[in-house]
Amino acid sequence: MTPSELKYNVENAGHDPYFFTRKTMKFFGDTMSNYGCRDAGDCWELHRKRPVKHGLNKSAYFCKKTFKRVYK
């Protein structure tokens, strides 16, 4: 799974519609090229390759079945 595929699936599932918007990503100083995606068991981990504004570098997790955001 690539970050772009995850974005596509999350948007089509109708969950977290603002997570990947240009406005939200610009606010945090982020780009799609800064993201990586890896398997985290029952969910996908969307991680940042480099920290963004204010040192933010936390990962976001999405369920593999529903593509809904999971908070760990």
N, CA, C and O atoms as a CHARMM CRD file, in Angstrom:
* protein
*
  288
    1    1 MET  N      0.86100  -1.17900   0.00000 PROA 1      0.00000
    2    1 MET  CA     0.00000   0.00000   0.00000 PROA 1      0.00000
    3    1 MET  C      0.90400   1.23700   0.00000 PROA 1      0.00000
    4    1 MET  O      1.82300   1.35700   0.81100 PROA 1      0.00000
    5    2 THR  N      0.62800   2.11800  -0.89600 PROA 2      0.00000
    6    2 THR  CA     1.36100   3.38400  -0.94100 PROA 2      0.00000
    7    2 THR  C      0.52200   4.45400  -0.24100 PROA 2      0.00000
    8    2 THR  O     -0.68100   4.26600  -0.06700 PROA 2      0.00000
    9    3 PRO  N      1.12500   5.56300   0.15900 PROA 3      0.00000
   10    3 PRO  CA     0.34800   6.64700   0.77600 PROA 3      0.00000
   11    3 PRO  C     -0.76000   7.16200  -0.13900 PROA 3      0.00000
   12    3 PRO  O     -1.83500   7.52300   0.34000 PROA 3      0.00000
   13    4 SER  N     -0.51500   7.20000  -1.43400 PROA 4      0.00000
   14    4 SER  CA    -1.53600   7.67100  -2.37900 PROA 4      0.00000
   15    4 SER  C     -2.71100   6.70600  -2.46200 PROA 4      0.00000
   16    4 SER  O     -3.86200   7.13500  -2.54700 PROA 4      0.00000
   17    5 GLU  N     -2.42800   5.40400  -2.43600 PROA 5      0.00000
   18    5 GLU  CA    -3.49800   4.40400  -2.43400 PROA 5      0.00000
   19    5 GLU  C     -4.31400   4.50000  -1.15700 PROA 5      0.00000
   20    5 GLU  O     -5.54000   4.38700  -1.19100 PROA 5      0.00000
   21    6 LEU  N     -3.64500   4.70700  -0.03400 PROA 6      0.00000
   22    6 LEU  CA    -4.34100   4.85100   1.24100 PROA 6      0.00000
   23    6 LEU  C     -5.22400   6.09400   1.21700 PROA 6      0.00000
   24    6 LEU  O     -6.36800   6.04700   1.66900 PROA 6      0.00000
   25    7 LYS  N     -4.71500   7.18900   0.70100 PROA 7      0.00000
   26    7 LYS  CA    -5.49700   8.42200   0.57900 PROA 7      0.00000
   27    7 LYS  C     -6.75000   8.17700  -0.25700 PROA 7      0.00000
   28    7 LYS  O     -7.84600   8.58400   0.13000 PROA 7      0.00000
   29    8 TYR  N     -6.59500   7.52400  -1.38300 PROA 8      0.00000
   30    8 TYR  CA    -7.71600   7.21500  -2.27400 PROA 8      0.00000
   31    8 TYR  C     -8.76900   6.37800  -1.54500 PROA 8      0.00000
   32    8 TYR  O     -9.96100   6.67800  -1.61700 PROA 8      0.00000
   33    9 ASN  N     -8.33000   5.33400  -0.84600 PROA 9      0.00000
   34    9 ASN  CA    -9.26200   4.44900  -0.14100 PROA 9      0.00000
   35    9 ASN  C     -9.96300   5.14600   1.01800 PROA 9      0.00000
   36    9 ASN  O    -11.15400   4.92600   1.23900 PROA 9      0.00000
   37   10 VAL  N     -9.24800   5.97700   1.75500 PROA 10     0.00000
   38   10 VAL  CA    -9.85200   6.70500   2.88100 PROA 10     0.00000
   39   10 VAL  C    -10.89600   7.68500   2.36600 PROA 10     0.00000
   40   10 VAL  O    -11.98600   7.77900   2.93100 PROA 10     0.00000
   41   11 GLU  N    -10.58200   8.40600   1.31500 PROA 11     0.00000
   42   11 GLU  CA   -11.53000   9.37700   0.75900 PROA 11     0.00000
   43   11 GLU  C    -12.76300   8.69100   0.16700 PROA 11     0.00000
   44   11 GLU  O    -13.87500   9.19800   0.31100 PROA 11     0.00000
   45   12 ASN  N    -12.58100   7.54900  -0.49300 PROA 12     0.00000
   46   12 ASN  CA   -13.71400   6.83300  -1.06900 PROA 12     0.00000
   47   12 ASN  C    -14.57600   6.15600  -0.00500 PROA 12     0.00000
   48   12 ASN  O    -15.76900   5.94900  -0.22600 PROA 12     0.00000
   49   13 ALA  N    -13.99800   5.81000   1.13500 PROA 13     0.00000
   50   13 ALA  CA   -14.75900   5.20200   2.22000 PROA 13     0.00000
   51   13 ALA  C    -15.58000   6.25400   2.97000 PROA 13     0.00000
   52   13 ALA  O    -16.51000   5.90900   3.69800 PROA 13     0.00000
   53   14 GLY  N    -15.23700   7.54300   2.79600 PROA 14     0.00000
   54   14 GLY  CA   -15.99500   8.62400   3.42500 PROA 14     0.00000
   55   14 GLY  C    -15.56600   8.93900   4.84100 PROA 14     0.00000
   56   14 GLY  O    -16.28000   9.63500   5.56200 PROA 14     0.00000
   57   15 HSD  N    -14.41400   8.44000   5.25200 PROA 15     0.00000
   58   15 HSD  CA   -13.91100   8.70600   6.60400 PROA 15     0.00000
   59   15 HSD  C    -12.85000   9.80700   6.56300 PROA 15     0.00000
   60   15 HSD  O    -12.08600   9.91100   5.60300 PROA 15     0.00000
   61   16 ASP  N    -12.81500  10.62100   7.60900 PROA 16     0.00000
   62   16 ASP  CA   -11.81000  11.68100   7.75200 PROA 16     0.00000
   63   16 ASP  C    -11.60700  12.47300   6.45500 PROA 16     0.00000
   64   16 ASP  O    -10.51100  12.46200   5.89400 PROA 16     0.00000
   65   17 PRO  N    -12.63600  13.15100   5.98100 PROA 17     0.00000
   66   17 PRO  CA   -12.53000  13.84000   4.68800 PROA 17     0.00000
   67   17 PRO  C    -11.52300  14.98700   4.68100 PROA 17     0.00000
   68   17 PRO  O    -11.11200  15.43000   3.60800 PROA 17     0.00000
   69   18 TYR  N    -11.11800  15.47500   5.84500 PROA 18     0.00000
   70   18 TYR  CA   -10.21000  16.62700   5.88800 PROA 18     0.00000
   71   18 TYR  C     -8.75600  16.24600   6.13000 PROA 18     0.00000
   72   18 TYR  O     -7.88100  17.11100   6.09000 PROA 18     0.00000
   73   19 PHE  N     -8.48000  14.97200   6.37800 PROA 19     0.00000
   74   19 PHE  CA    -7.12300  14.55700   6.71500 PROA 19     0.00000
   75   19 PHE  C     -6.14100  14.83600   5.58500 PROA 19     0.00000
   76   19 PHE  O     -5.02700  15.29300   5.83800 PROA 19     0.00000
   77   20 PHE  N     -6.53400  14.57100   4.35100 PROA 20     0.00000
   78   20 PHE  CA    -5.62100  14.69700   3.21400 PROA 20     0.00000
   79   20 PHE  C     -5.87000  15.93200   2.35800 PROA 20     0.00000
   80   20 PHE  O     -5.32600  16.01700   1.25700 PROA 20     0.00000
   81   21 THR  N     -6.66300  16.88200   2.81300 PROA 21     0.00000
   82   21 THR  CA    -6.93400  18.06300   1.98300 PROA 21     0.00000
   83   21 THR  C     -5.69200  18.94500   1.89600 PROA 21     0.00000
   84   21 THR  O     -4.84800  18.95100   2.79300 PROA 21     0.00000
   85   22 ARG  N     -5.60200  19.67900   0.80700 PROA 22     0.00000
   86   22 ARG  CA    -4.45400  20.56700   0.58300 PROA 22     0.00000
   87   22 ARG  C     -4.34300  21.60600   1.70300 PROA 22     0.00000
   88   22 ARG  O     -3.24400  21.91700   2.16300 PROA 22     0.00000
   89   23 LYS  N     -5.48900  22.13800   2.13700 PROA 23     0.00000
   90   23 LYS  CA    -5.50200  23.16500   3.18100 PROA 23     0.00000
   91   23 LYS  C     -4.96500  22.61800   4.51200 PROA 23     0.00000
   92   23 LYS  O     -4.17200  23.27800   5.18300 PROA 23     0.00000
   93   24 THR  N     -5.39600  21.42500   4.88200 PROA 24     0.00000
   94   24 THR  CA    -4.93200  20.81300   6.12900 PROA 24     0.00000
   95   24 THR  C     -3.44200  20.50100   6.06900 PROA 24     0.00000
   96   24 THR  O     -2.70200  20.78200   7.01200 PROA 24     0.00000
   97   25 MET  N     -3.00900  19.92000   4.95700 PROA 25     0.00000
   98   25 MET  CA    -1.59800  19.57300   4.83200 PROA 25     0.00000
   99   25 MET  C     -0.71800  20.82100   4.80700 PROA 25     0.00000
  100   25 MET  O      0.38200  20.81300   5.35900 PROA 25     0.00000
  101   26 LYS  N     -1.19200  21.88800   4.17400 PROA 26     0.00000
  102   26 LYS  CA    -0.44000  23.14100   4.14100 PROA 26     0.00000
  103   26 LYS  C     -0.32200  23.73200   5.54500 PROA 26     0.00000
  104   26 LYS  O      0.72200  24.27700   5.90300 PROA 26     0.00000
  105   27 PHE  N     -1.39300  23.62700   6.34400 PROA 27     0.00000
  106   27 PHE  CA    -1.38200  24.14200   7.70600 PROA 27     0.00000
  107   27 PHE  C     -0.27000  23.48900   8.52800 PROA 27     0.00000
  108   27 PHE  O      0.41200  24.15600   9.30700 PROA 27     0.00000
  109   28 PHE  N     -0.09500  22.17500   8.34600 PROA 28     0.00000
  110   28 PHE  CA     0.93300  21.45600   9.09100 PROA 28     0.00000
  111   28 PHE  C      2.29100  21.46000   8.38500 PROA 28     0.00000
  112   28 PHE  O      3.26400  20.93200   8.92200 PROA 28     0.00000
  113   29 GLY  N      2.36400  22.04200   7.20100 PROA 29     0.00000
  114   29 GLY  CA     3.61900  22.09100   6.46600 PROA 29     0.00000
  115   29 GLY  C      3.99800  20.75300   5.88300 PROA 29     0.00000
  116   29 GLY  O      5.17800  20.40900   5.82300 PROA 29     0.00000
  117   30 ASP  N      3.00000  19.98700   5.44800 PROA 30     0.00000
  118   30 ASP  CA     3.21400  18.62400   4.99400 PROA 30     0.00000
  119   30 ASP  C      2.93800  18.47800   3.50300 PROA 30     0.00000
  120   30 ASP  O      2.24500  19.30300   2.90700 PROA 30     0.00000
  121   31 THR  N      3.48600  17.41900   2.90600 PROA 31     0.00000
  122   31 THR  CA     3.21900  17.06300   1.51700 PROA 31     0.00000
  123   31 THR  C      3.05200  15.54700   1.44500 PROA 31     0.00000
  124   31 THR  O      3.47500  14.83300   2.35400 PROA 31     0.00000
  125   32 MET  N      2.44500  15.05900   0.38000 PROA 32     0.00000
  126   32 MET  CA     2.26600  13.61200   0.21900 PROA 32     0.00000
  127   32 MET  C      3.61200  12.89500   0.09000 PROA 32     0.00000
  128   32 MET  O      3.73400  11.73800   0.49200 PROA 32     0.00000
  129   33 SER  N      4.61000  13.56100  -0.46000 PROA 33     0.00000
  130   33 SER  CA     5.91700  12.92400  -0.61900 PROA 33     0.00000
  131   33 SER  C      6.62300  12.71500   0.72300 PROA 33     0.00000
  132   33 SER  O      7.58800  11.95500   0.79800 PROA 33     0.00000
  133   34 ASN  N      6.15500  13.37600   1.77600 PROA 34     0.00000
  134   34 ASN  CA     6.73600  13.20900   3.10700 PROA 34     0.00000
  135   34 ASN  C      6.14600  12.00800   3.83700 PROA 34     0.00000
  136   34 ASN  O      6.60400  11.66900   4.92800 PROA 34     0.00000
  137   35 TYR  N      5.15400  11.36800   3.26400 PROA 35     0.00000
  138   35 TYR  CA     4.49700  10.23400   3.92200 PROA 35     0.00000
  139   35 TYR  C      5.02900   8.90500   3.42100 PROA 35     0.00000
  140   35 TYR  O      5.43000   8.76300   2.26600 PROA 35     0.00000
  141   36 GLY  N      5.02000   7.93700   4.32400 PROA 36     0.00000
  142   36 GLY  CA     5.30600   6.54800   3.99600 PROA 36     0.00000
  143   36 GLY  C      4.20400   5.70500   4.62000 PROA 36     0.00000
  144   36 GLY  O      3.55400   6.13700   5.57100 PROA 36     0.00000
  145   37 CYS  N      3.99300   4.52100   4.09700 PROA 37     0.00000
  146   37 CYS  CA     2.92900   3.66000   4.59500 PROA 37     0.00000
  147   37 CYS  C      3.51700   2.28900   4.90100 PROA 37     0.00000
  148   37 CYS  O      4.28000   1.74200   4.10400 PROA 37     0.00000
  149   38 ARG  N      3.15700   1.73200   6.06800 PROA 38     0.00000
  150   38 ARG  CA     3.63600   0.39500   6.40700 PROA 38     0.00000
  151   38 ARG  C      2.56100  -0.38600   7.15000 PROA 38     0.00000
  152   38 ARG  O      1.61800   0.17600   7.70700 PROA 38     0.00000
  153   39 ASP  N      2.73800  -1.69500   7.13600 PROA 39     0.00000
  154   39 ASP  CA     1.79300  -2.60700   7.76500 PROA 39     0.00000
  155   39 ASP  C      1.98600  -2.57100   9.28200 PROA 39     0.00000
  156   39 ASP  O      3.10600  -2.70900   9.77300 PROA 39     0.00000
  157   40 ALA  N      0.88800  -2.38400  10.02000 PROA 40     0.00000
  158   40 ALA  CA     0.96300  -2.34900  11.48600 PROA 40     0.00000
  159   40 ALA  C     -0.04300  -3.33700  12.07700 PROA 40     0.00000
  160   40 ALA  O     -0.79100  -2.99700  12.99300 PROA 40     0.00000
  161   41 GLY  N     -0.05400  -4.56200  11.54600 PROA 41     0.00000
  162   41 GLY  CA    -0.97200  -5.58000  12.04300 PROA 41     0.00000
  163   41 GLY  C     -2.33000  -5.46400  11.39000 PROA 41     0.00000
  164   41 GLY  O     -2.47900  -5.75000  10.20200 PROA 41     0.00000
  165   42 ASP  N     -3.33200  -5.04200  12.16300 PROA 42     0.00000
  166   42 ASP  CA    -4.69900  -4.93800  11.64600 PROA 42     0.00000
  167   42 ASP  C     -5.00000  -3.56800  11.05200 PROA 42     0.00000
  168   42 ASP  O     -6.14300  -3.28000  10.69700 PROA 42     0.00000
  169   43 CYS  N     -3.98500  -2.72700  10.94400 PROA 43     0.00000
  170   43 CYS  CA    -4.19800  -1.39700  10.36300 PROA 43     0.00000
  171   43 CYS  C     -2.96200  -0.96600   9.56700 PROA 43     0.00000
  172   43 CYS  O     -1.89900  -1.58100   9.65100 PROA 43     0.00000
  173   44 TRP  N     -3.13500   0.10300   8.79600 PROA 44     0.00000
  174   44 TRP  CA    -2.02600   0.70100   8.05100 PROA 44     0.00000
  175   44 TRP  C     -1.48800   1.87900   8.84700 PROA 44     0.00000
  176   44 TRP  O     -2.25700   2.68200   9.37600 PROA 44     0.00000
  177   45 GLU  N     -0.17700   1.98000   8.92800 PROA 45     0.00000
  178   45 GLU  CA     0.45300   3.11600   9.61200 PROA 45     0.00000
  179   45 GLU  C      0.93500   4.10100   8.55400 PROA 45     0.00000
  180   45 GLU  O      1.74500   3.76500   7.69100 PROA 45     0.00000
  181   46 LEU  N      0.42500   5.30900   8.63900 PROA 46     0.00000
  182   46 LEU  CA     0.86000   6.38900   7.75400 PROA 46     0.00000
  183   46 LEU  C      1.85000   7.22200   8.56900 PROA 46     0.00000
  184   46 LEU  O      1.45100   7.93100   9.49300 PROA 46     0.00000
  185   47 HSD  N      3.11900   7.14100   8.23300 PROA 47     0.00000
  186   47 HSD  CA     4.15100   7.82000   9.01900 PROA 47     0.00000
  187   47 HSD  C      4.80500   8.92500   8.20500 PROA 47     0.00000
  188   47 HSD  O      4.81100   8.89400   6.97400 PROA 47     0.00000
  189   48 ARG  N      5.35200   9.89500   8.91200 PROA 48     0.00000
  190   48 ARG  CA     6.08600  10.98500   8.26500 PROA 48     0.00000
  191   48 ARG  C      7.56100  10.61300   8.18800 PROA 48     0.00000
  192   48 ARG  O      8.14000  10.11700   9.15500 PROA 48     0.00000
  193   49 LYS  N      8.15200  10.85500   7.04000 PROA 49     0.00000
  194   49 LYS  CA     9.57200  10.56500   6.85500 PROA 49     0.00000
  195   49 LYS  C     10.43600  11.59400   7.58000 PROA 49     0.00000
  196   49 LYS  O     11.48700  11.26400   8.13000 PROA 49     0.00000
  197   50 ARG  N      9.97600  12.84800   7.57300 PROA 50     0.00000
  198   50 ARG  CA    10.68600  13.94000   8.24600 PROA 50     0.00000
  199   50 ARG  C      9.68400  14.72600   9.08200 PROA 50     0.00000
  200   50 ARG  O      8.52200  14.84800   8.69400 PROA 50     0.00000
  201   51 PRO  N     10.11300  15.25900  10.22100 PROA 51     0.00000
  202   51 PRO  CA     9.19700  16.09400  11.02200 PROA 51     0.00000
  203   51 PRO  C      8.76700  17.33800  10.25000 PROA 51     0.00000
  204   51 PRO  O      9.49200  17.82300   9.38100 PROA 51     0.00000
  205   52 VAL  N      7.58000  17.84800  10.57700 PROA 52     0.00000
  206   52 VAL  CA     7.04800  19.05700   9.94600 PROA 52     0.00000
  207   52 VAL  C      7.00500  20.15900  10.99200 PROA 52     0.00000
  208   52 VAL  O      7.75700  20.10800  11.96500 PROA 52     0.00000
  209   53 LYS  N      6.14900  21.14700  10.81800 PROA 53     0.00000
  210   53 LYS  CA     6.08400  22.29000  11.73600 PROA 53     0.00000
  211   53 LYS  C      6.04300  21.85400  13.20100 PROA 53     0.00000
  212   53 LYS  O      5.33600  20.91700  13.57300 PROA 53     0.00000
  213   54 HSD  N      6.81300  22.55300  14.00800 PROA 54     0.00000
  214   54 HSD  CA     6.86200  22.34500  15.45800 PROA 54     0.00000
  215   54 HSD  C      7.29200  20.92900  15.82500 PROA 54     0.00000
  216   54 HSD  O      6.95700  20.45200  16.90900 PROA 54     0.00000
  217   55 GLY  N      8.02600  20.24600  14.94600 PROA 55     0.00000
  218   55 GLY  CA     8.55200  18.91700  15.25000 PROA 55     0.00000
  219   55 GLY  C      7.51900  17.80400  15.20600 PROA 55     0.00000
  220   55 GLY  O      7.77200  16.71500  15.72100 PROA 55     0.00000
  221   56 LEU  N      6.36200  18.04900  14.60300 PROA 56     0.00000
  222   56 LEU  CA     5.30900  17.03800  14.52800 PROA 56     0.00000
  223   56 LEU  C      5.76600  15.87300  13.65600 PROA 56     0.00000
  224   56 LEU  O      6.09200  16.05200  12.48300 PROA 56     0.00000
  225   57 ASN  N      5.78400  14.67800  14.24500 PROA 57     0.00000
  226   57 ASN  CA     6.21900  13.50500  13.48900 PROA 57     0.00000
  227   57 ASN  C      5.42500  12.25200  13.83400 PROA 57     0.00000
  228   57 ASN  O      5.87400  11.14400  13.54000 PROA 57     0.00000
  229   58 LYS  N      4.25900  12.39900  14.45000 PROA 58     0.00000
  230   58 LYS  CA     3.46000  11.23900  14.86000 PROA 58     0.00000
  231   58 LYS  C      2.80300  10.57400  13.66100 PROA 58     0.00000
  232   58 LYS  O      2.53100  11.21000  12.64200 PROA 58     0.00000
  233   59 SER  N      2.55600   9.28200  13.80800 PROA 59     0.00000
  234   59 SER  CA     1.92200   8.49600  12.76000 PROA 59     0.00000
  235   59 SER  C      0.40700   8.51600  12.91500 PROA 59     0.00000
  236   59 SER  O     -0.12200   8.77700  13.99500 PROA 59     0.00000
  237   60 ALA  N     -0.27400   8.23500  11.81300 PROA 60     0.00000
  238   60 ALA  CA    -1.72800   8.06500  11.81300 PROA 60     0.00000
  239   60 ALA  C     -2.00700   6.62900  11.40500 PROA 60     0.00000
  240   60 ALA  O     -1.31900   6.08100  10.54300 PROA 60     0.00000
  241   61 TYR  N     -3.01100   6.01700  12.01800 PROA 61     0.00000
  242   61 TYR  CA    -3.33800   4.61900  11.75300 PROA 61     0.00000
  243   61 TYR  C     -4.73600   4.52300  11.15800 PROA 61     0.00000
  244   61 TYR  O     -5.65900   5.21600  11.58700 PROA 61     0.00000
  245   62 PHE  N     -4.87900   3.64100  10.15000 PROA 62     0.00000
  246   62 PHE  CA    -6.15300   3.44300   9.46900 PROA 62     0.00000
  247   62 PHE  C     -6.45900   1.95000   9.40100 PROA 62     0.00000
  248   62 PHE  O     -5.59000   1.14700   9.06000 PROA 62     0.00000
  249   63 CYS  N     -7.69900   1.58100   9.72800 PROA 63     0.00000
  250   63 CYS  CA    -8.15300   0.19400   9.70000 PROA 63     0.00000
  251   63 CYS  C     -8.03600  -0.35500   8.27400 PROA 63     0.00000
  252   63 CYS  O     -8.37500   0.33000   7.30900 PROA 63     0.00000
  253   64 LYS  N     -7.55400  -1.59500   8.15000 PROA 64     0.00000
  254   64 LYS  CA    -7.38000  -2.19600   6.82700 PROA 64     0.00000
  255   64 LYS  C     -8.71000  -2.52600   6.16200 PROA 64     0.00000
  256   64 LYS  O     -8.79700  -2.53300   4.93400 PROA 64     0.00000
  257   65 LYS  N     -9.73800  -2.79800   6.94500 PROA 65     0.00000
  258   65 LYS  CA   -11.02900  -3.20200   6.36200 PROA 65     0.00000
  259   65 LYS  C    -11.91200  -2.01200   6.02100 PROA 65     0.00000
  260   65 LYS  O    -12.49300  -1.96200   4.93700 PROA 65     0.00000
  261   66 THR  N    -12.02000  -1.04900   6.93800 PROA 66     0.00000
  262   66 THR  CA   -12.95800   0.06100   6.74700 PROA 66     0.00000
  263   66 THR  C    -12.27600   1.36700   6.35500 PROA 66     0.00000
  264   66 THR  O    -12.94300   2.30700   5.92200 PROA 66     0.00000
  265   67 PHE  N    -10.97500   1.43500   6.49800 PROA 67     0.00000
  266   67 PHE  CA   -10.17100   2.64000   6.23100 PROA 67     0.00000
  267   67 PHE  C    -10.58400   3.80900   7.14400 PROA 67     0.00000
  268   67 PHE  O    -10.39700   4.97400   6.79400 PROA 67     0.00000
  269   68 LYS  N    -11.13800   3.48600   8.29300 PROA 68     0.00000
  270   68 LYS  CA   -11.46600   4.49900   9.28900 PROA 68     0.00000
  271   68 LYS  C    -10.23000   4.73500  10.15100 PROA 68     0.00000
  272   68 LYS  O     -9.47000   3.80300  10.41300 PROA 68     0.00000
  273   69 ARG  N    -10.02500   5.95700  10.58900 PROA 69     0.00000
  274   69 ARG  CA    -8.85000   6.27800  11.39900 PROA 69     0.00000
  275   69 ARG  C     -8.95600   5.59600  12.75500 PROA 69     0.00000
  276   69 ARG  O    -10.01700   5.59500  13.37800 PROA 69     0.00000
  277   70 VAL  N     -7.85300   5.01900  13.20500 PROA 70     0.00000
  278   70 VAL  CA    -7.75200   4.32000  14.48200 PROA 70     0.00000
  279   70 VAL  C     -6.77800   5.09100  15.34500 PROA 70     0.00000
  280   70 VAL  O     -5.69800   5.45500  14.88100 PROA 70     0.00000
  281   71 TYR  N     -7.13500   5.34700  16.59000 PROA 71     0.00000
  282   71 TYR  CA    -6.25800   6.08100  17.50400 PROA 71     0.00000
  283   71 TYR  C     -5.59800   5.08800  18.45300 PROA 71     0.00000
  284   71 TYR  O     -6.28200   4.36500  19.17800 PROA 71     0.00000
  285   72 LYS  N     -4.26500   5.05600  18.44500 PROA 72     0.00000
  286   72 LYS  CA    -3.51900   4.14800  19.32300 PROA 72     0.00000
  287   72 LYS  C     -2.83100   4.91000  20.41100 PROA 72     0.00000
  288   72 LYS  O     -2.15300   4.31400  21.24800 PROA 72     0.00000
